[in-house]
Structures are given as structure tokens and as C-alpha cells.
């Protein structure tokens, strides 16, 4: 079992996402008002807060939630080791299905420019939305049994 630490959106691709108090997750689309939402396999991005903290400590950076372009910053789940197809349940209604582990960092990534590295290629995961609802920091997120 894990916890949502931050919910982040951005109106434009290629920009840092900003934390919001809550957001609506739309089935087969993603987070409302987020530039990366759409009818494709990477509707929601998730990143482990533990990975962000370790990276921040190593490079002595003070990174805000959304710095790596993640929609959901999660604590307490080893996201990068979840198999594709894993289902994640959040709050009462939200159901996500893991579709991809990691991705190539886009050219011009601010973090990669500053440090020479980015954690999304190895730590970030992506999911499609099977069932929507409202998500906010503090919500519990659980890995459902296969």
C-alpha cells in the first residue's frame, strides 16, 4: 500500500508539471487539463517519491513535485518493479493499469541539463485509466493482486 504525495499537471508538453490540490482522472484519457492526457497508453505517469528524494540528495537539488513531469508522486510502492498489466487502485473509484516502465528522456529536459541525468527512464511508470474519479494528495494507492 502506498500514498499519493502530489498530483501534478501542466497545460503544455515539455514543461515542468505543477502540483494541484486535486484533479479529475478521466477514463481512457488521463488527468483533466494535463497536456499528456489522451487516448494512448501513457495517460498517467507515476514516480516514486523515494527515487526523487534520493536523486535530490545525490545532486543537492531542491526539487518540487512535478519536476520530472510526473502526474502522481507516490510513496511506499516500488513502482519500477511492477509488471506491465499490474492494476493500481486509488481512492474509492480510480483504477489504473500499468502499460510502460520508463521512457527516454525528452531533449531539453531541465533536470537532465542541470545534472546530466534523469530518473524517468528508469524509475517512472505509465498507466492507462480504466476507471476515473477524483485524486488528491493523501489518497491511498494499492497494488491489486494479479
Buried (B, 14 or more C-beta within 10 A) or exposed (E): EBBBBBBBBBEEEEEBBBBBEEBEBBBBBBBEEBBBBEEEEBBBBBBBBBBBEEBEEEEEEEBEBBBBBBBBBBBBBEBBEBEEEBBBBBBEEBBBBBBBBBBEBEEEBBBBEEBEBBBBBEBBBBBBBBBBBBBBBEBEBEBEEE
